[in-house]
Amino acid sequence: MALILYKNNELDKRLKCTIQRSGRLGFTDTTAKCLRLNKVEAVQFATDDEERDALFLINDVPISAPNAFKVSKAGMYYNVNAK
């Protein structure tokens, strides 16, 4: 597996994600477009078995997949209920 890191000096705007008290992750419209959340039904989260501090977001998984978290849109924001 090869990771492609986003270069912060090549992005037009800052990518933002908020963790709400309810356990919901909120993504701005710009972040959702960059992560392609505006085109997916659900996401999954994963960590590396050797590097436990790394957190990965796997997008474009079917909602019926095991351990899938639904992506929903509310106004200009996309949300993932990770509770």
Backbone bond lengths (Angstrom), bond angles and torsions (degrees), N, CA, C in turn:
res aa  C-N    CA-C-N  psi(-1)  N-CA   C-N-CA  omega(-1)  CA-C   N-CA-C  phi
1 M - - - 1.453 - - 1.527 108.37 -
2 A 1.304 116.49 135.81 1.456 122.06 177.38 1.520 108.88 -119.65
3 L 1.297 116.36 132.66 1.463 121.42 178.18 1.523 109.52 -95.17
4 I 1.311 115.17 140.40 1.456 121.44 173.29 1.526 106.40 -111.81
5 L 1.303 116.84 112.64 1.455 121.03 -177.63 1.518 110.41 -87.38
6 Y 1.331 115.94 141.19 1.459 120.56 173.77 1.516 108.69 -72.59
7 K 1.311 116.81 137.47 1.457 121.34 177.23 1.521 107.94 -93.91
8 N 1.325 115.89 118.13 1.465 119.50 -173.15 1.524 113.11 -63.90
9 N 1.314 118.38 -24.09 1.465 118.78 179.91 1.530 112.31 -85.36
10 E 1.333 118.61 -4.22 1.456 121.71 178.45 1.531 112.81 -102.19
11 L 1.306 117.57 -4.23 1.456 120.99 -179.49 1.522 110.33 -85.92
12 D 1.330 115.88 143.15 1.470 120.62 178.74 1.519 111.76 -70.43
13 K 1.320 116.36 -40.98 1.467 121.87 -178.56 1.517 108.68 -133.25
14 R 1.323 115.52 164.65 1.455 120.15 177.43 1.526 109.86 -72.79
15 L 1.323 115.85 141.88 1.454 120.89 175.14 1.518 108.05 -88.86
16 K 1.336 116.13 131.54 1.463 120.26 -176.94 1.513 110.41 -127.52
17 C 1.318 114.28 139.97 1.454 121.97 173.38 1.525 106.31 -139.07
18 T 1.317 117.20 133.69 1.461 120.74 178.27 1.517 108.87 -116.37
19 I 1.317 115.15 143.37 1.454 121.33 174.11 1.521 106.40 -104.24
20 Q 1.315 115.97 114.22 1.456 120.92 -177.15 1.524 110.39 -87.69
21 R 1.291 115.89 158.79 1.454 122.19 -178.98 1.530 111.74 -58.31
22 S 1.316 117.14 -27.92 1.464 122.29 -179.08 1.527 112.80 -75.78
23 G 1.338 117.75 -6.82 1.451 121.53 -177.60 1.518 112.58 93.86
24 R 1.301 116.66 3.37 1.466 122.19 -179.31 1.526 109.61 -88.12
25 L 1.325 115.98 137.36 1.455 121.51 174.06 1.512 108.02 -95.25
26 G 1.307 117.68 129.17 1.456 122.29 -179.76 1.517 110.48 -112.09
27 F 1.332 116.48 130.22 1.458 122.88 -179.33 1.523 108.76 -119.02
28 T 1.328 117.13 134.79 1.462 119.98 174.97 1.524 109.25 -67.95
29 D 1.314 116.06 164.54 1.460 121.57 -179.97 1.529 110.81 -58.96
30 T 1.320 117.11 -41.12 1.469 121.54 179.31 1.527 110.76 -62.88
31 T 1.317 117.00 -45.12 1.460 121.15 178.54 1.516 111.00 -64.09
32 A 1.332 116.59 -42.94 1.464 120.87 179.99 1.525 111.36 -60.89
33 K 1.315 117.00 -39.41 1.468 119.94 178.50 1.526 110.93 -68.29
34 C 1.319 117.86 -40.59 1.459 121.67 179.96 1.534 111.06 -66.11
35 L 1.332 117.09 -39.13 1.461 121.93 179.30 1.527 112.71 -88.69
36 R 1.326 116.16 1.04 1.467 123.83 -178.87 1.530 112.98 62.12
37 L 1.323 117.27 27.32 1.462 120.90 177.16 1.516 111.54 -70.27
38 N 1.329 116.90 -21.94 1.458 120.58 -179.77 1.526 111.64 -74.34
39 K 1.321 117.90 -5.55 1.462 121.37 -178.69 1.520 113.14 -119.88
40 V 1.325 117.97 5.28 1.468 120.32 -175.49 1.516 111.18 -117.25
41 E 1.315 114.93 159.04 1.452 122.49 -179.42 1.531 112.10 -93.01
42 A 1.343 115.38 -35.44 1.460 120.07 -177.26 1.523 109.77 -154.44
43 V 1.330 115.41 164.30 1.469 122.15 177.45 1.525 108.89 -131.78
44 Q 1.314 115.07 165.20 1.455 121.97 171.67 1.517 108.15 -129.83
45 F 1.322 117.00 157.31 1.457 122.73 177.64 1.522 108.48 -115.99
46 A 1.337 116.51 145.71 1.460 120.97 -179.48 1.523 109.68 -147.70
47 T 1.332 115.11 159.02 1.454 121.87 171.39 1.521 107.86 -125.39
48 D 1.307 116.34 162.64 1.453 122.57 177.58 1.529 108.21 -82.90
49 D 1.327 117.22 139.91 1.461 119.62 -178.79 1.528 112.55 -69.14
50 E 1.316 117.52 -21.81 1.465 120.60 178.63 1.518 112.74 -100.11
51 E 1.320 117.71 -31.80 1.462 122.74 -178.71 1.516 108.27 -116.06
52 R 1.313 117.58 86.03 1.456 122.33 -172.75 1.527 113.37 -68.62
53 D 1.320 118.66 -14.91 1.460 120.81 179.73 1.523 112.49 -80.72
54 A 1.310 117.92 -10.83 1.467 121.68 -179.45 1.532 109.00 -85.75
55 L 1.326 115.82 135.38 1.463 121.98 177.65 1.521 108.02 -122.22
56 F 1.319 115.79 128.95 1.457 121.54 -178.69 1.515 110.12 -115.93
57 L 1.311 116.17 142.16 1.456 123.32 173.98 1.524 106.54 -109.43
58 I 1.309 116.42 120.09 1.462 121.73 179.45 1.517 106.44 -104.05
59 N 1.325 116.45 116.51 1.455 118.51 -178.24 1.514 111.07 -104.92
60 D 1.301 114.52 171.77 1.459 123.12 -179.62 1.520 112.78 64.60
61 V 1.329 115.66 45.88 1.462 120.44 172.23 1.528 108.24 -106.37
62 P 1.322 118.40 149.26 1.460 119.17 178.32 1.523 110.71 -68.54
63 I 1.316 116.24 148.59 1.469 121.26 -179.54 1.526 111.40 -61.36
64 S 1.328 116.97 -24.26 1.464 121.25 -179.51 1.523 112.83 -82.16
65 A 1.327 118.42 -5.62 1.463 121.89 -179.73 1.522 110.54 -66.26
66 P 1.332 117.41 146.29 1.463 119.70 176.67 1.530 110.36 -60.35
67 N 1.301 116.13 138.85 1.470 122.73 178.02 1.526 113.90 62.45
68 A 1.316 117.63 28.75 1.465 121.75 177.56 1.525 109.95 -84.80
69 F 1.318 115.63 143.36 1.461 122.92 176.07 1.521 107.83 -113.88
70 K 1.316 116.98 124.61 1.461 121.96 -176.59 1.521 111.25 -69.41
71 V 1.332 115.82 139.13 1.467 122.84 174.23 1.523 107.22 -97.66
72 S 1.322 116.64 125.67 1.464 120.17 177.85 1.520 109.64 -126.29
73 K 1.322 115.47 158.79 1.468 121.47 -178.34 1.525 109.17 -116.30
74 A 1.309 115.27 134.92 1.458 121.48 176.43 1.524 107.51 -136.70
75 G 1.308 116.48 104.06 1.464 120.74 -177.56 1.506 110.44 66.82
76 M 1.333 116.87 -123.58 1.470 122.14 -179.73 1.530 112.21 -93.03
77 Y 1.325 117.16 4.17 1.456 121.00 -174.38 1.521 111.34 -115.92
78 Y 1.333 115.43 149.82 1.454 122.80 173.35 1.522 107.08 -109.80
79 N 1.309 116.22 140.22 1.449 121.42 -176.18 1.525 111.62 -126.82
80 V 1.334 114.59 147.31 1.449 122.31 172.50 1.515 105.90 -128.88
81 N 1.330 117.14 119.41 1.454 120.62 178.88 1.524 108.34 -82.68
82 A 1.317 116.70 98.92 1.462 122.50 -176.31 1.524 111.72 -99.82
83 K 1.308 116.97 22.85 1.464 122.06 -177.34 1.509 110.88 -64.79
